Amino acid sequence: MKLIFAGTPAFAAQALAAIAAAGHEVALVLTQPDRPAGRGMNLQPSAVKQVALAHGIEVFQPTTLKDPEAQARLAAIGAEAMVVAAYGLILPQAVLDLPAFGCLNIHASLLPRWRGAAPIQRALLAGDAQTGVCIMQMEAGLDTGPVLMREAFPIAGDDTTASLHDKLAACGARLIVDALAGLPLPAEVQPADGVTYAHKIEKAEALIDWSKSAAEIDRHIRAFNPFPGAQAMFGGQTVKLWAARPVADATSGEIGQILAVDRKEILICCGDGALAVSELQKAGGKRLPVQQFLAGHPLQVGQRFDV
């Protein structure tokens, strides 16, 4: 099948590689313009662009698709379908209408739950029992189109955004190949009930609220791993927490107070229960297990994180 592919990050790159491996003709790849990254802030190609170049596929990096010249370039391809995954640009109706089979989106949630930009993090923060991938027929609304294919799986108790991302990327890559092979597919209109929006993650959300339960804070830490990292304040200094587990039957104390310290964990009192933290990072430092962290930053029972 002759296709256009639009995507930018690693989640989308895995789908592009799977589509190419399945033998489809990807005539053009759309991706975001190269961005400065790294210490030198040199321009870096997106993960999708790297895959496209490795496969010898033409790459187009417009800043908008509302431009008539950009739309004319897409129309000239004569694609049967366009696959979209975490692209980052709005597709105007003129673009949505171009391919015979329309534009198919790979979305990392069980629609209509978690429409929008950050479905993986929002599912973790909310304590959802499961997540999955939907292949959706795109329309003008934000993730409102009918679902052509879906697959669900449970969220594990130790899943982070990083681990869920990898599971969902693999699922999405497999599902889009199956969907393309089965076109045209019956479309399931999304129900009006159960709609939630996964708003973009803001750095300010990363700050831990110790008045919440240990279970909620554990989800918070996992949701903000790897970006931007869950943050706590201790003596006015930022400390990032990367790994923890909730403890329901811990000794009570003041919210944010350190209840116990050993070589493996630091036990901190929460609004309900306590959190056993096993990996931390001071500002400007490295992620460290508790024993190494304590060697440079001793913490003692009775001290308290800022609340």
KAWO-V172444 format. One record per pair of residues at least 24 apart in sequence whose ideal C-beta (glycine too) atoms are under 8 Angstrom apart, sorted by the first residue. I is the first residue (numbers start at 0). GAP is how many residues later the second one is. D is the distance in Angstrom with one decimal. If there is no record, write none. Layout:
i & gap & d
I & GAP & D
I & GAP & D
//
This chain:
i & gap & d
0 & 24 & 7.0
0 & 79 & 5.1
0 & 80 & 6.4
0 & 179 & 5.9
0 & 182 & 7.6
1 & 25 & 5.6
1 & 75 & 7.3
1 & 76 & 6.7
1 & 77 & 5.3
1 & 78 & 5.2
2 & 24 & 6.7
2 & 76 & 5.6
2 & 77 & 6.9
2 & 78 & 5.6
2 & 79 & 6.8
2 & 80 & 6.0
2 & 177 & 7.6
3 & 24 & 4.9
3 & 25 & 7.6
3 & 26 & 6.7
3 & 70 & 6.3
3 & 73 & 5.8
3 & 75 & 4.5
3 & 77 & 7.9
3 & 78 & 4.3
3 & 79 & 7.5
3 & 95 & 7.2
4 & 24 & 5.0
4 & 25 & 7.1
4 & 43 & 7.5
4 & 47 & 7.8
4 & 52 & 8.0
4 & 77 & 7.4
4 & 78 & 5.0
4 & 79 & 7.9
4 & 80 & 8.0
5 & 24 & 3.9
5 & 25 & 7.3
5 & 76 & 6.5
5 & 77 & 7.2
5 & 78 & 4.6
5 & 79 & 7.5
5 & 81 & 4.3
5 & 83 & 7.6
5 & 85 & 7.6
6 & 24 & 6.4
6 & 41 & 4.6
6 & 76 & 7.8
6 & 77 & 6.7
6 & 78 & 4.1
6 & 79 & 5.6
6 & 80 & 5.3
7 & 24 & 4.5
7 & 38 & 4.6
7 & 39 & 7.2
7 & 40 & 5.5
7 & 78 & 5.9
7 & 79 & 5.9
7 & 80 & 5.2
8 & 37 & 6.8
8 & 38 & 5.5
8 & 39 & 7.3
8 & 77 & 5.3
9 & 37 & 4.4
9 & 155 & 7.8
9 & 159 & 6.8
10 & 74 & 6.3
10 & 75 & 5.1
10 & 95 & 8.0
10 & 97 & 7.0
10 & 154 & 6.3
10 & 157 & 7.1
10 & 158 & 4.6
10 & 161 & 7.0
11 & 35 & 7.2
11 & 36 & 5.1
11 & 73 & 3.7
11 & 74 & 4.8
11 & 75 & 7.2
11 & 94 & 7.5
12 & 33 & 7.8
12 & 34 & 3.9
12 & 35 & 4.9
12 & 37 & 7.0
12 & 38 & 4.7
13 & 155 & 4.5
13 & 156 & 6.7
13 & 158 & 7.4
13 & 159 & 4.6
14 & 68 & 6.9
14 & 70 & 5.1
14 & 91 & 5.7
14 & 154 & 7.4
14 & 157 & 5.6
14 & 158 & 4.5
14 & 161 & 5.4
15 & 32 & 5.8
15 & 35 & 5.0
15 & 36 & 6.7
15 & 69 & 7.9
16 & 34 & 5.3
16 & 38 & 7.9
16 & 156 & 7.2
17 & 155 & 3.8
17 & 156 & 6.8
17 & 158 & 7.0
17 & 159 & 5.3
18 & 64 & 6.6
18 & 154 & 7.9
18 & 157 & 6.6
18 & 158 & 6.3
18 & 161 & 7.1
19 & 31 & 7.7
19 & 35 & 5.1
19 & 37 & 7.5
21 & 155 & 4.8
21 & 158 & 7.3
21 & 159 & 7.6
23 & 156 & 6.5
25 & 26 & 7.7
25 & 29 & 7.4
25 & 31 & 5.2
26 & 30 & 7.8
26 & 31 & 7.2
26 & 50 & 4.9
26 & 52 & 6.2
27 & 29 & 7.3
27 & 30 & 5.3
27 & 31 & 7.8
27 & 32 & 5.8
27 & 45 & 7.9
27 & 46 & 7.3
27 & 49 & 5.4
27 & 51 & 7.6
28 & 28 & 5.1
28 & 29 & 7.0
28 & 30 & 5.1
28 & 31 & 7.0
29 & 29 & 8.0
29 & 30 & 5.3
29 & 31 & 7.4
29 & 32 & 7.2
29 & 35 & 7.9
29 & 57 & 6.6
29 & 59 & 7.7
30 & 28 & 6.4
30 & 29 & 7.9
30 & 30 & 5.8
30 & 56 & 7.5
31 & 29 & 6.7
31 & 55 & 7.5
31 & 56 & 5.1
31 & 57 & 7.4
32 & 28 & 4.7
32 & 30 & 6.4
33 & 27 & 7.3
61 & 27 & 7.6
63 & 25 & 6.8
64 & 24 & 5.7
64 & 25 & 7.3
64 & 26 & 6.0
64 & 27 & 6.0
64 & 30 & 5.3
65 & 26 & 5.4
70 & 24 & 6.1
70 & 27 & 7.8
73 & 24 & 5.8
80 & 99 & 6.8
80 & 102 & 6.8
82 & 93 & 6.0
82 & 97 & 7.6
83 & 54 & 6.4
84 & 87 & 6.7
84 & 91 & 7.7
90 & 47 & 6.6
92 & 47 & 5.8
95 & 42 & 5.8
95 & 43 & 6.8
95 & 44 & 7.1
100 & 82 & 5.2
100 & 83 & 6.6
101 & 35 & 5.6
101 & 36 & 6.6
102 & 34 & 7.6
102 & 35 & 4.2
103 & 31 & 5.8
103 & 32 & 7.1
103 & 33 & 6.5
103 & 34 & 6.9
103 & 44 & 7.0
103 & 72 & 6.9
103 & 75 & 6.4
103 & 76 & 7.7
104 & 30 & 7.3
104 & 31 & 4.6
104 & 32 & 7.9
104 & 33 & 4.9
104 & 38 & 7.3
104 & 40 & 7.2
105 & 27 & 6.5
105 & 29 & 6.2
105 & 66 & 4.3
105 & 69 & 7.2
105 & 70 & 5.4
106 & 26 & 6.9
106 & 27 & 4.9
106 & 28 & 7.8
106 & 29 & 5.5
106 & 36 & 5.9
107 & 25 & 5.9
107 & 57 & 7.8
107 & 60 & 4.4
107 & 64 & 6.7
108 & 24 & 7.9
108 & 25 & 6.9
108 & 89 & 6.9
109 & 24 & 6.6
109 & 40 & 6.5
109 & 42 & 5.7
110 & 25 & 6.4
110 & 32 & 6.3
110 & 36 & 5.8
110 & 39 & 7.6
110 & 79 & 5.6
111 & 31 & 7.9
111 & 32 & 7.9
111 & 78 & 4.4
111 & 79 & 6.3
111 & 80 & 7.9
111 & 81 & 8.0
111 & 82 & 5.4
111 & 83 & 4.4
111 & 84 & 7.5
112 & 81 & 5.8
112 & 82 & 7.5
112 & 83 & 5.2
113 & 82 & 5.6
113 & 83 & 7.4
113 & 84 & 4.2
114 & 27 & 5.7
114 & 28 & 3.7
114 & 29 & 7.1
114 & 80 & 6.7
114 & 81 & 7.2
114 & 82 & 5.5
114 & 83 & 6.6
115 & 26 & 6.3
115 & 27 & 6.5
115 & 81 & 4.7
115 & 82 & 4.0
115 & 83 & 6.0
115 & 84 & 7.6
116 & 81 & 6.1
116 & 82 & 6.8
116 & 83 & 4.4
116 & 84 & 7.9
117 & 80 & 4.6
117 & 81 & 6.6
117 & 82 & 5.7
117 & 83 & 4.8
118 & 79 & 4.3
119 & 41 & 5.2
119 & 44 & 5.1
119 & 45 & 5.8
119 & 48 & 6.6
120 & 40 & 5.4
120 & 77 & 7.4
120 & 80 & 5.3
120 & 102 & 4.7
120 & 103 & 7.3
121 & 74 & 7.5
121 & 76 & 4.0
121 & 77 & 7.6
121 & 101 & 7.9
122 & 32 & 6.7
122 & 41 & 7.5
122 & 75 & 7.8
123 & 31 & 7.0
123 & 35 & 6.9
123 & 36 & 7.6
123 & 37 & 6.4
123 & 40 & 6.9
123 & 95 & 5.6
123 & 98 & 5.6
123 & 99 & 3.9
124 & 94 & 5.8
124 & 95 & 6.6
124 & 98 & 4.7
126 & 88 & 7.5
126 & 89 & 7.7
126 & 92 & 5.8
127 & 27 & 6.0
128 & 25 & 6.3
128 & 26 & 6.4
129 & 24 & 5.1
129 & 25 & 6.0
130 & 24 & 5.6
130 & 33 & 6.6
130 & 37 & 6.9
131 & 36 & 7.7
131 & 39 & 6.9
132 & 35 & 5.8
132 & 38 & 4.7
132 & 39 & 4.5
132 & 42 & 5.4
134 & 40 & 5.6
134 & 41 & 6.0
134 & 44 & 4.5
136 & 50 & 5.7
141 & 55 & 7.9
143 & 46 & 6.4
144 & 45 & 7.6
145 & 41 & 3.6
145 & 42 & 5.8
145 & 43 & 5.0
145 & 44 & 6.7
146 & 40 & 7.1
146 & 41 & 4.7
146 & 43 & 6.4
147 & 31 & 5.7
147 & 37 & 4.3
147 & 38 & 7.5
147 & 39 & 5.9
147 & 40 & 7.6
148 & 26 & 5.7
148 & 29 & 6.6
148 & 30 & 4.9
148 & 33 & 7.8
148 & 36 & 6.5
149 & 25 & 8.0
150 & 24 & 5.8
157 & 64 & 7.5
158 & 63 & 6.4
159 & 62 & 4.5
159 & 63 & 7.6
159 & 65 & 4.2
159 & 66 & 7.4
160 & 61 & 7.0
160 & 62 & 5.8
160 & 63 & 7.2
160 & 64 & 5.9
160 & 65 & 6.7
160 & 66 & 7.5
161 & 63 & 6.0
161 & 64 & 4.9
200 & 26 & 7.5
200 & 27 & 7.5
202 & 25 & 5.0
205 & 24 & 5.6
205 & 25 & 4.7
206 & 24 & 5.1
206 & 25 & 7.6
206 & 26 & 7.5
207 & 24 & 4.8
207 & 33 & 6.9
207 & 97 & 8.0
209 & 45 & 4.7
209 & 46 & 4.1
209 & 58 & 7.3
209 & 59 & 7.5
209 & 60 & 5.8
209 & 61 & 6.8
209 & 95 & 6.2
209 & 97 & 5.0
210 & 44 & 5.5
210 & 59 & 7.6
210 & 60 & 4.2
210 & 96 & 7.1
211 & 58 & 6.5
211 & 59 & 5.3
211 & 60 & 7.8
212 & 33 & 7.6
212 & 57 & 6.0
212 & 58 & 5.7
212 & 59 & 3.8
212 & 60 & 6.0
213 & 32 & 3.7
213 & 33 & 6.4
213 & 34 & 7.3
213 & 56 & 4.4
213 & 58 & 6.5
213 & 59 & 3.6
213 & 60 & 5.6
213 & 61 & 4.7
214 & 31 & 4.8
214 & 57 & 7.8
214 & 58 & 7.0
216 & 27 & 7.3
216 & 29 & 7.5
216 & 53 & 5.8
216 & 58 & 5.4
217 & 26 & 5.6
217 & 27 & 6.4
217 & 28 & 4.7
217 & 57 & 6.5
228 & 52 & 7.1
231 & 73 & 5.2
231 & 74 & 7.6
232 & 72 & 6.6
232 & 73 & 3.8
233 & 65 & 7.8
233 & 69 & 7.8
233 & 71 & 5.1
233 & 72 & 6.3
234 & 71 & 7.3
235 & 70 & 6.9
236 & 45 & 7.0
236 & 46 & 6.4
237 & 44 & 7.7
237 & 45 & 4.7
238 & 41 & 5.7
238 & 42 & 6.9
238 & 43 & 5.9
238 & 44 & 7.7
238 & 66 & 7.9
239 & 40 & 6.8
239 & 41 & 4.2
239 & 47 & 7.6
240 & 36 & 5.4
240 & 38 & 7.4
240 & 39 & 5.9
241 & 37 & 4.1
241 & 38 & 6.9
241 & 39 & 6.5
241 & 45 & 5.4
242 & 34 & 7.2
242 & 35 & 4.7
242 & 36 & 3.8
243 & 31 & 5.0
243 & 32 & 6.1
243 & 33 & 4.5
243 & 34 & 6.4
243 & 35 & 7.9
244 & 30 & 7.5
244 & 31 & 5.1
244 & 33 & 7.5
245 & 27 & 5.6
245 & 28 & 7.6
245 & 29 & 6.1
245 & 30 & 7.7
246 & 26 & 5.9
246 & 27 & 4.7
246 & 28 & 7.0
246 & 29 & 5.3
247 & 25 & 4.8
248 & 24 & 7.9
249 & 24 & 3.4
253 & 50 & 6.2
254 & 52 & 5.5
255 & 48 & 4.9
255 & 49 & 4.1
255 & 50 & 7.0
255 & 51 & 4.4
256 & 45 & 6.8
256 & 46 & 7.4
256 & 47 & 4.6
256 & 48 & 7.8
257 & 41 & 5.9
257 & 42 & 6.8
257 & 43 & 5.5
257 & 44 & 6.6
257 & 45 & 5.0
257 & 46 & 6.9
257 & 47 & 7.6
258 & 42 & 6.7
259 & 41 & 6.2
260 & 29 & 8.0
260 & 33 & 7.2
260 & 38 & 5.9
260 & 39 & 6.7
260 & 40 & 5.9
261 & 28 & 7.7
262 & 27 & 6.5
262 & 28 & 4.4
262 & 31 & 7.8
263 & 25 & 7.7
263 & 26 & 5.8
263 & 27 & 7.1
264 & 25 & 5.9
265 & 24 & 5.8
265 & 33 & 6.1
267 & 37 & 6.4
//
